[in-house]
C-alpha cells in the first residue's frame, strides 16, 4: 500500500500509558518509516511514568510527544495561503490582487506578519459607489505613490513618498478667472495642458496638480511649482478617466476592518469554529499561527471533506482508553493484544490482534516478517515492554512466544534480563533519591479555567509516611514552579491509595479559597510548614475526574 509521504501519522498508545504503550508506539513508528518512507511520529496520550522513563533513559531514547487530543484542527486541513498585503496599498492594487488570486478578501499585515485588518470586494465596491465627498482622498491620507501608480503617471515635481493629507479634489474645467473662486490652498487639481490653468492652480496654493493626456509641463511651471511646494503628476489618461480613477488610489487602511476581527488559530478545532463561521456572513476568516502571524484564509468550503488526523493505535482498541477525539480521527491501523472492544473506523483498517502478553511481541514479529533489522535500542525498548507487561514472565497472560521474543531481544540489546528487570521495576515504585523537581514533574499538567491558569501535579502511594514527608519538601517547590510556568495557582495532590484520600498542597493568591469553594471543606494550616496551605480531601483520588473539574466549575 502506497504511503502519503507528506501526511503525518501519529502512532499512539492508550491514556495513562504504561511501558508497553510508550515503547510500542516508538518502535512501530520506526518500523513504518523504514517500510514506507512516510512521516510517522510516536505520540503519548498521557504522562510517562517512572518505570517507562527509566527504560527511555537507559536506552537513550526521547519520550514521544504528548498528544492530549486528535480532534481535527485547522492545521490539519488545507487553507488558502493568500499572501498578506501592506495597509497603504491602493484600492486598485488590492482589487487587481483579488482578481489575480480569485479571492474576495485580503489581509493587511505588518512587516513582521501580524494581522492589522481585512479588506473585501464589498469594501472596495462601497468606496466607489457610496463616496461623494470630494475631500475623501485627503481624509484617507493618500500617498502620492499610490496616485502615480493608479493613474499610471509620472511624478514630475515632488516626492512620491509624501502624502496628500489636506484639501479636496477638483477638475479645472472652467477658465482661470472662475478657477480662482473655487480652488483653495492644499487642493488637488486635475487639469489639461492649458498653461493658464496650471499657473492659476499653483498660484492658488494647490498641493498637487495632475496634468492629463500626457501633456508636457513647461520649465516655467515646473520652477514655479518647485518654489510653491506644489507637486506635479502627469498621466496618459484624460481628465474624465483620471477623475474616475483617482479615488482608487486611496489606501485600503481607510476602508478595511480593523476591530472585532474574527480569526482562528492553527490549533483551533474544526468542531469549535464551525458554529462561529455559520453565524457570520463573512466569506473568509484569517488563520494565525501560534505566534499570531497571519498564515492564510479559510472559508466554509475548506471544511467540506476535511480529513481527520491520521492515527495508528497501539496497545488498545477501545474508545474509552483512546486519546480524546479519536471518533473524528482517520484511524489507519490498530495493533493490540487486548480483548476486542474496537473503536469505530471510517473505513476498513489494518487490524492485528493476537492473544499474546504484550503488544511489543507483535511488533517484533512484524519486524521479522518484513525482514527489517532490529537495532539495539529498539530491541531494548521492545524487551522492556514485554518484561513490564508480563511481570517478568509471571503474569498468566505471558506466552511462550513472549518469553522467546524477550530472550532474543535481550540478546540484541545486550542486557541481562533478571538484573535489568529488577532495576526497571524498582525505578517505577521508589521515590527515594529523586529531587523535588523530579517528583513534582513525575505527573504534572497545566490547565486554564477562564482567565485563570493553574497547574496540578500528583503522586499516588500506599506509603502514608512517604507521602507525609513529601509535604515539607514540595510546599516550597510549588512557589518556584508557579513562577516558572507563569501560572496563577499551583496545586499538588498527595494521594493515599489505601485510604482513598488526598492532601492537596496549594500555592498562589486565592488558591486555598478556590479549593474551599470547590470542595466545601475547611482549610487546615500547614502546621510547621511556612509556605503554602494543605487541604484535606477525603474521597478525592482522581485529578482528571475530580480535582480539575471541581476547580473549573468553581472558577466559572
C-alpha positions as CSV (number, residue, x, y, z in Angstrom):
1,X,0.0,0.0,0.0
2,X,1.5,3.3,-1.1
3,X,2.0,5.8,1.7
4,X,1.3,9.5,1.7
5,X,4.9,10.6,2.3
6,X,3.8,14.2,3.3
7,X,0.9,13.5,5.6
8,X,1.9,12.9,9.2
9,X,0.6,9.9,11.0
10,X,0.6,9.7,14.8
11,X,1.3,6.3,16.4
12,X,-0.2,6.5,19.9
13,X,-1.0,4.2,22.8
14,X,-3.7,4.5,25.4
15,X,-4.3,7.1,28.1
16,X,-2.2,6.8,31.3
17,X,0.4,4.9,29.2
18,X,2.5,2.1,30.6
19,X,5.8,0.9,29.3
20,X,4.3,-1.3,26.6
21,X,2.2,1.6,25.3
22,X,5.1,4.0,25.0
23,X,7.7,1.6,23.7
24,X,5.3,0.0,21.1
25,X,4.5,3.5,19.8
26,X,8.1,4.4,19.3
27,X,9.1,1.1,17.8
28,X,6.1,0.8,15.4
29,X,6.6,4.3,14.2
30,X,10.2,3.4,13.4
31,X,9.1,0.3,11.5
32,X,6.6,2.2,9.4
33,X,9.1,4.8,8.5
34,X,11.5,2.1,7.3
35,X,8.8,0.3,5.3
36,X,7.1,3.3,3.6
37,X,9.4,6.3,3.9
38,X,6.3,8.2,5.2
39,X,6.1,10.6,8.2
40,X,5.2,8.5,11.3
41,X,5.6,10.1,14.7
42,X,5.3,8.3,18.0
43,X,3.0,10.0,20.5
44,X,1.7,9.5,24.0
45,X,-1.7,10.2,25.4
46,X,-0.5,10.8,28.9
47,X,2.4,11.2,31.3
48,X,5.5,8.9,31.1
49,X,5.7,7.1,34.4
50,X,8.9,6.4,36.4
51,X,9.3,2.9,35.1
52,X,9.0,3.9,31.5
53,X,11.3,6.9,31.9
54,X,13.9,4.6,33.3
55,X,13.6,2.5,30.1
56,X,13.9,5.5,27.8
57,X,16.8,6.9,29.7
58,X,18.6,3.5,29.8
59,X,18.5,3.2,26.0
60,X,18.9,6.9,25.3
61,X,15.5,7.5,23.6
62,X,13.5,10.6,23.8
63,X,9.9,10.3,25.1
64,X,7.2,10.7,22.5
65,X,5.3,13.9,22.0
66,X,2.3,14.4,24.3
67,X,-1.0,14.4,22.3
68,X,-4.0,15.1,24.5
69,X,-6.5,15.1,21.6
70,X,-6.6,14.1,18.0
71,X,-9.6,16.2,17.1
72,X,-9.3,17.7,13.7
73,X,-7.7,21.1,13.9
74,X,-7.3,23.9,11.4
75,X,-3.7,22.9,10.7
76,X,-5.0,19.5,9.5
77,X,-6.9,20.9,6.6
78,X,-5.9,22.9,3.5
79,X,-6.1,26.6,3.9
80,X,-5.8,29.2,1.2
81,X,-2.4,30.7,1.7
82,X,-3.2,34.2,0.3
83,X,-0.3,36.5,0.9
84,X,-0.8,39.4,3.3
85,X,-0.6,43.0,1.9
86,X,0.6,46.3,3.4
87,X,-2.1,48.6,4.7
88,X,-1.0,51.5,2.5
89,X,-1.6,49.8,-0.9
90,X,-4.2,51.3,-3.1
91,X,-7.7,50.1,-3.6
92,X,-6.9,49.5,-7.2
93,X,-3.9,47.3,-6.4
94,X,-6.0,45.4,-3.9
95,X,-8.6,44.8,-6.5
96,X,-6.1,43.6,-9.0
97,X,-4.6,41.2,-6.4
98,X,-8.0,39.8,-5.7
99,X,-8.8,39.2,-9.3
100,X,-5.4,37.5,-9.9
101,X,-5.8,35.2,-6.9
102,X,-9.6,34.8,-7.4
103,X,-10.3,35.8,-3.8
104,X,-12.7,38.3,-2.2
105,X,-10.7,39.1,0.9
106,X,-7.2,40.3,1.6
107,X,-5.4,40.5,4.9
108,X,-3.4,43.6,5.7
109,X,-0.3,42.7,7.8
110,X,2.7,44.4,9.4
111,X,6.3,43.9,8.3
112,X,6.5,41.1,10.8
113,X,3.4,39.4,9.6
114,X,0.9,40.4,12.3
115,X,-2.7,40.9,11.1
116,X,-3.8,44.6,11.0
117,X,-7.1,44.4,9.1
118,X,-9.2,42.9,6.3
119,X,-10.4,44.4,3.1
120,X,-13.1,42.8,1.0
121,X,-14.5,43.2,-2.5
122,X,-17.6,44.7,-0.8
123,X,-15.5,47.3,0.9
124,X,-13.9,48.4,-2.4
125,X,-17.3,48.5,-4.1
126,X,-18.7,50.7,-1.3
127,X,-15.8,53.1,-1.6
128,X,-16.5,53.5,-5.3
129,X,-20.3,53.6,-5.2
130,X,-21.1,55.4,-1.9
131,X,-18.4,58.1,-1.6
132,X,-19.3,61.5,-2.8
133,X,-17.0,63.6,-0.6
134,X,-14.5,65.5,-2.6
135,X,-12.2,65.6,0.4
136,X,-12.1,61.8,0.8
137,X,-8.7,61.4,-0.8
138,X,-7.1,63.7,1.8
139,X,-9.1,62.2,4.6
140,X,-7.7,58.8,3.7
141,X,-4.2,60.4,3.8
142,X,-3.3,59.0,0.4
143,X,0.4,58.7,-0.6
144,X,1.4,60.3,-3.9
145,X,3.0,57.0,-4.9
146,X,-0.5,55.4,-4.9
147,X,-1.9,58.2,-7.1
148,X,1.0,57.8,-9.6
149,X,0.6,54.1,-9.7
150,X,-3.2,54.2,-10.1
151,X,-3.0,56.8,-12.9
152,X,0.0,55.1,-14.5
153,X,1.6,58.5,-14.3
154,X,4.9,60.2,-13.6
155,X,5.9,62.4,-10.6
156,X,7.4,65.4,-12.4
157,X,7.7,67.6,-9.3
158,X,7.6,66.4,-5.7
159,X,8.3,63.2,-3.7
160,X,6.2,60.1,-4.2
161,X,6.7,59.3,-0.5
162,X,4.8,62.4,0.5
163,X,1.1,62.3,1.4
164,X,-2.0,64.2,0.2
165,X,-3.5,64.8,3.6
166,X,-5.5,68.1,3.3
167,X,-7.8,69.6,0.7
168,X,-10.3,68.4,-1.9
169,X,-10.1,67.0,-5.4
170,X,-11.5,69.0,-8.2
171,X,-11.4,69.3,-12.0
172,X,-10.2,72.6,-13.6
173,X,-12.9,72.7,-16.3
174,X,-13.6,76.5,-16.1
175,X,-11.4,79.4,-17.3
176,X,-8.7,80.7,-14.9
177,X,-10.9,83.6,-13.8
178,X,-13.5,81.2,-12.5
179,X,-11.0,78.8,-11.0
180,X,-9.8,81.5,-8.6
181,X,-13.2,81.2,-6.8
182,X,-13.2,77.5,-6.1
183,X,-9.6,76.4,-5.8
184,X,-8.4,76.6,-2.2
185,X,-5.0,76.0,-0.6
186,X,-3.9,72.3,-0.4
187,X,-6.4,71.2,-3.1
188,X,-5.5,68.6,-5.7
189,X,-6.5,69.8,-9.2
190,X,-7.0,67.6,-12.2
191,X,-6.5,69.6,-15.4
192,X,-5.3,69.6,-19.0
193,X,-2.5,71.2,-20.9
194,X,-3.6,74.8,-20.6
195,X,-0.7,76.9,-19.2
196,X,-3.0,79.4,-17.6
197,X,-5.0,76.8,-15.7
198,X,-1.8,75.2,-14.4
199,X,-0.4,78.6,-13.4
200,X,-3.6,79.5,-11.7
201,X,-3.8,76.3,-9.6
202,X,-0.2,76.7,-8.5
203,X,-0.8,80.4,-7.6
204,X,-3.8,79.4,-5.6
205,X,-1.5,77.2,-3.5
206,X,-2.8,73.8,-4.6
207,X,-0.9,70.9,-3.1
208,X,-0.8,69.0,-6.3
209,X,-1.8,69.3,-10.0
210,X,-2.4,66.3,-12.2
211,X,-1.8,67.1,-15.9
212,X,-3.8,64.8,-18.1
213,X,-3.4,63.2,-21.6
214,X,0.3,63.1,-21.3
215,X,0.7,66.8,-21.9
216,X,4.1,68.3,-21.3
217,X,4.8,70.7,-18.4
218,X,6.9,73.8,-19.2
219,X,10.1,74.6,-17.3
220,X,8.4,77.8,-16.0
221,X,5.5,75.8,-14.5
222,X,8.0,73.3,-13.0
223,X,10.1,76.0,-11.5
224,X,7.1,77.8,-10.0
225,X,5.6,74.6,-8.6
226,X,9.0,73.8,-7.0
227,X,9.0,77.2,-5.4
228,X,5.4,77.0,-4.2
229,X,5.7,73.4,-2.9
230,X,3.2,72.1,-5.4
231,X,3.6,68.5,-6.7
232,X,3.0,67.8,-10.4
233,X,1.9,64.4,-11.7
234,X,1.4,63.7,-15.4
235,X,-0.9,60.9,-16.6
236,X,-1.8,59.5,-20.0
237,X,-5.5,59.4,-19.1
238,X,-8.0,62.1,-20.0
239,X,-9.5,64.2,-17.2
240,X,-12.7,62.2,-17.0
241,X,-10.8,58.9,-16.6
242,X,-8.3,60.4,-14.2
243,X,-11.1,61.8,-12.1
244,X,-12.8,58.5,-12.1
245,X,-9.7,56.5,-11.1
246,X,-8.1,58.9,-8.6
247,X,-10.3,57.6,-5.7
248,X,-9.0,54.1,-6.4
249,X,-5.6,55.3,-5.2
250,X,-6.8,55.6,-1.6
251,X,-5.1,53.3,0.8
252,X,-7.0,50.2,1.9
253,X,-6.3,51.2,5.5
254,X,-9.1,53.8,5.3
255,X,-11.8,51.2,4.4
256,X,-10.5,48.0,5.9
257,X,-12.0,46.5,9.0
258,X,-9.6,46.6,11.9
259,X,-11.7,46.0,15.0
260,X,-13.6,42.8,16.2
261,X,-11.9,40.7,13.6
262,X,-12.9,37.0,13.8
263,X,-9.7,35.0,13.5
264,X,-8.8,31.4,14.1
265,X,-5.6,29.8,15.2
266,X,-3.9,26.8,13.6
267,X,-4.5,24.9,16.8
268,X,-8.3,25.6,16.9
269,X,-10.5,22.6,16.5
270,X,-12.8,22.4,13.4
271,X,-15.8,21.5,15.5
272,X,-15.4,24.6,17.6
273,X,-15.1,27.0,14.6
274,X,-18.0,25.6,12.6
275,X,-20.7,27.4,14.7
276,X,-18.8,30.7,14.6
277,X,-18.4,30.5,10.8
278,X,-22.1,29.6,10.4
279,X,-23.2,32.6,12.5
280,X,-21.3,35.1,10.5
281,X,-21.8,36.2,6.9
282,X,-18.1,36.6,6.1
283,X,-16.8,34.7,3.2
284,X,-13.3,34.2,4.6
285,X,-11.7,34.1,8.0
286,X,-8.0,34.7,8.7
287,X,-5.8,31.9,10.2
288,X,-3.0,32.8,12.6
289,X,-0.1,30.7,13.7
290,X,0.9,30.2,17.4
291,X,2.8,33.4,17.4
292,X,-0.1,35.4,16.0
293,X,1.3,35.7,12.5
294,X,-1.1,35.6,9.5
295,X,-1.0,32.3,7.6
296,X,-3.9,32.4,5.2
297,X,-7.7,32.3,4.8
298,X,-10.3,29.7,5.5
299,X,-13.9,29.5,4.3
300,X,-16.8,27.2,4.9
301,X,-15.8,25.3,1.7
302,X,-12.5,24.3,3.3
303,X,-14.3,22.4,5.9
304,X,-16.1,20.2,3.4
305,X,-14.5,16.8,3.3
306,X,-11.8,17.7,5.8
307,X,-9.8,14.7,6.8
308,X,-9.1,14.0,10.4
309,X,-5.7,13.4,11.9
310,X,-4.1,10.1,10.6
311,X,-3.6,7.8,13.7
312,X,-2.4,4.3,14.4
313,X,-3.5,2.9,17.7
314,X,-1.2,0.5,19.6
315,X,-1.8,-1.5,22.8
316,X,-5.6,-0.7,22.9
317,X,-8.7,-0.8,20.7
318,X,-11.4,0.7,22.9
319,X,-12.7,4.2,22.6
320,X,-12.7,4.7,26.4
321,X,-9.0,4.1,26.6
322,X,-8.1,6.1,23.4
323,X,-6.8,9.6,23.2
324,X,-9.6,12.3,23.2
325,X,-11.1,13.0,19.8
326,X,-10.5,9.5,18.4
327,X,-14.0,9.3,17.0
328,X,-13.1,12.0,14.4
329,X,-9.7,10.7,13.6
330,X,-8.7,8.9,10.4
331,X,-7.6,5.6,12.0
332,X,-5.1,3.8,9.8
333,X,-4.2,0.7,11.8
334,X,-4.7,-1.0,15.2
335,X,-2.1,-3.2,16.7
336,X,-3.2,-4.8,20.0
337,X,-3.2,-7.8,22.4
338,X,-6.3,-7.0,24.5
339,X,-9.9,-8.1,24.3
340,X,-11.9,-6.7,21.4
341,X,-13.8,-3.5,22.2
342,X,-12.9,-1.9,18.9
343,X,-13.4,1.7,18.1
344,X,-15.5,2.6,15.1
345,X,-13.5,3.5,12.0
346,X,-14.5,5.5,8.9
347,X,-13.1,2.9,6.5
348,X,-11.6,-0.6,6.7
349,X,-8.2,-0.6,8.6
350,X,-5.4,-3.0,9.1
351,X,-6.3,-4.6,12.5
352,X,-3.8,-7.0,14.1
353,X,-4.8,-8.5,17.4
354,X,-3.1,-11.6,18.9
355,X,-3.5,-13.4,22.2
356,X,-0.1,-12.5,23.5
357,X,1.2,-11.0,26.7
358,X,2.4,-7.8,25.1
359,X,1.9,-5.6,22.0
360,X,5.7,-5.3,21.7
361,X,5.8,-9.0,20.9
362,X,3.5,-8.5,17.9
363,X,5.6,-5.6,16.7
364,X,8.8,-7.7,17.0
365,X,7.1,-10.3,14.8
366,X,6.3,-7.6,12.2
367,X,10.0,-6.6,12.1
368,X,10.9,-10.2,11.5
369,X,8.1,-10.7,8.9
370,X,9.3,-7.7,6.9
371,X,13.0,-8.6,7.3
372,X,13.8,-5.3,9.0
373,X,16.8,-5.5,11.3
374,X,16.1,-4.6,14.9
375,X,18.7,-2.2,16.2
376,X,19.9,-2.5,19.8
377,X,17.9,0.4,21.3
378,X,14.7,-0.7,19.6
379,X,15.4,-4.2,20.8
380,X,15.8,-2.8,24.3
381,X,12.5,-0.9,24.2
382,X,10.6,-4.0,22.9
383,X,12.2,-6.3,25.5
384,X,11.4,-3.8,28.3
385,X,7.8,-3.7,27.3
386,X,7.5,-7.4,27.3
387,X,9.1,-7.7,30.8
388,X,6.8,-5.0,32.1
389,X,3.6,-6.4,30.7
390,X,4.3,-10.0,31.7
391,X,5.8,-9.1,35.1
392,X,9.0,-10.8,34.2
393,X,7.0,-13.8,32.7
394,X,5.0,-14.3,35.9
395,X,1.7,-13.0,34.5
396,X,-0.8,-15.6,33.4
397,X,-1.1,-13.7,30.1
398,X,2.5,-14.5,29.3
399,X,3.0,-17.0,26.5
400,X,6.0,-18.9,25.2
401,X,6.1,-16.6,22.2
402,X,6.5,-13.6,24.6
403,X,9.3,-15.3,26.5
404,X,11.2,-16.3,23.3
405,X,10.8,-12.8,21.9
406,X,12.2,-11.2,25.1
407,X,15.1,-13.6,25.2
408,X,16.1,-12.8,21.6
409,X,15.6,-9.0,22.1
410,X,17.6,-9.0,25.3
411,X,20.5,-10.6,23.3
412,X,20.3,-7.9,20.6
413,X,20.1,-5.1,23.2
414,X,22.9,-6.6,25.3
415,X,21.0,-6.8,28.6
416,X,20.8,-9.5,31.3
417,X,17.1,-10.0,31.8
418,X,16.8,-10.7,35.6
419,X,19.1,-7.9,36.7
420,X,17.7,-5.3,34.2
421,X,14.1,-6.1,35.1
422,X,14.8,-5.7,38.8
423,X,16.2,-2.2,38.2
424,X,13.3,-1.3,35.9
425,X,10.6,-2.3,38.5
426,X,12.4,-0.6,41.3
427,X,12.5,2.6,39.3
428,X,8.7,2.5,38.9
429,X,7.9,2.1,42.6
430,X,10.6,4.0,44.5
431,X,10.6,7.8,45.0
432,X,13.8,7.8,47.1
433,X,16.7,9.6,45.6
434,X,14.5,11.8,43.4
435,X,14.8,15.5,43.6
436,X,11.9,17.7,44.4
437,X,11.7,18.7,40.7
438,X,11.7,15.1,39.6
439,X,8.9,14.1,42.0
440,X,6.9,17.2,41.1
441,X,7.1,16.7,37.4
442,X,6.6,12.9,37.5
443,X,2.9,13.5,36.8
444,X,2.1,17.2,36.1
445,X,-0.3,19.1,33.8
446,X,-1.3,22.7,33.2
447,X,-4.9,23.8,32.7
448,X,-6.9,27.0,32.1
449,X,-10.3,28.0,33.6
450,X,-11.5,31.2,32.1
451,X,-8.6,33.7,32.6
452,X,-7.0,31.6,35.4
453,X,-4.0,29.4,34.6
454,X,-3.1,26.7,37.0
455,X,-1.1,23.5,37.3
456,X,-1.8,20.2,39.1
457,X,0.7,17.6,39.9
458,X,0.1,14.2,41.6
459,X,1.8,11.4,43.5
460,X,-0.1,8.3,44.4
461,X,1.3,5.8,47.0
462,X,0.3,3.3,49.6
463,X,3.0,4.6,52.0
464,X,1.4,7.2,54.2
465,X,4.7,8.1,55.8
466,X,6.4,8.7,52.5
467,X,3.5,11.0,51.4
468,X,3.7,12.9,54.7
469,X,7.4,13.5,54.2
470,X,6.8,14.9,50.8
471,X,4.7,17.8,52.2
472,X,7.7,19.6,53.7
473,X,9.7,19.0,50.5
474,X,7.2,20.1,47.9
475,X,5.5,23.1,49.5
476,X,8.5,25.4,48.9
477,X,8.9,24.0,45.4
478,X,5.3,24.9,44.5
479,X,6.1,28.6,44.7
480,X,9.1,28.1,42.4
481,X,7.1,26.0,39.9
482,X,4.3,28.6,39.9
483,X,6.8,31.3,38.9
484,X,8.5,29.1,36.3
485,X,5.2,28.4,34.5
486,X,3.7,31.9,34.9
487,X,0.6,30.3,36.3
488,X,-1.9,31.9,38.8
489,X,-2.1,28.9,41.0
490,X,-0.3,25.7,41.6
491,X,-1.6,22.5,43.3
492,X,-0.1,19.2,44.1
493,X,-2.1,16.1,45.1
494,X,-0.5,13.7,47.6
495,X,-2.9,10.7,47.2
496,X,-3.1,7.8,49.6
497,X,-4.4,4.8,47.6
498,X,-5.3,2.8,50.7
499,X,-7.3,5.5,52.4
500,X,-8.6,6.9,49.1
501,X,-7.9,10.4,50.1
502,X,-5.7,13.4,49.1
503,X,-3.8,16.1,50.9
504,X,-3.7,19.0,48.5
505,X,-0.8,21.4,48.6
506,X,-1.8,24.9,47.4
507,X,0.2,27.9,46.1
508,X,-0.9,31.2,44.7
509,X,-3.3,34.1,45.6
510,X,-6.8,32.7,46.3
511,X,-5.7,29.1,45.8
512,X,-7.0,27.9,49.2
513,X,-10.2,29.9,48.8
514,X,-10.9,28.3,45.4
515,X,-10.5,24.8,46.8
516,X,-12.7,25.7,49.8
517,X,-15.4,26.8,47.3
518,X,-14.9,23.8,45.0
519,X,-15.0,21.0,47.7
520,X,-16.8,22.7,50.6
521,X,-14.1,21.8,53.1
522,X,-12.2,23.5,55.9
523,X,-8.6,24.5,55.2
524,X,-6.1,23.3,57.7
525,X,-2.9,25.3,58.0
526,X,0.2,23.5,57.1
527,X,1.3,23.4,60.8
528,X,5.1,23.6,60.7
529,X,5.1,24.5,57.1
530,X,5.9,28.1,56.5
531,X,4.8,28.5,52.8
532,X,1.6,27.3,51.4
533,X,-1.5,25.6,52.7
534,X,-2.7,22.0,52.9
535,X,-6.3,21.0,52.2
536,X,-7.5,17.5,53.3
537,X,-9.8,16.0,50.6
538,X,-11.3,12.6,51.7
539,X,-12.6,10.6,48.8
540,X,-10.7,12.5,46.2
541,X,-8.1,10.5,44.3
542,X,-8.5,11.5,40.6
543,X,-7.0,14.6,39.1
544,X,-8.9,14.2,35.8
545,X,-12.4,13.2,37.1
546,X,-12.4,15.0,40.5
547,X,-9.8,17.7,41.0
548,X,-9.7,19.6,37.7
549,X,-13.5,19.6,37.1
550,X,-14.1,21.0,40.5
551,X,-11.6,23.8,40.0
552,X,-13.1,24.6,36.6
553,X,-16.6,24.8,38.0
554,X,-15.5,26.9,40.9
555,X,-13.9,29.4,38.6
556,X,-17.0,29.9,36.5
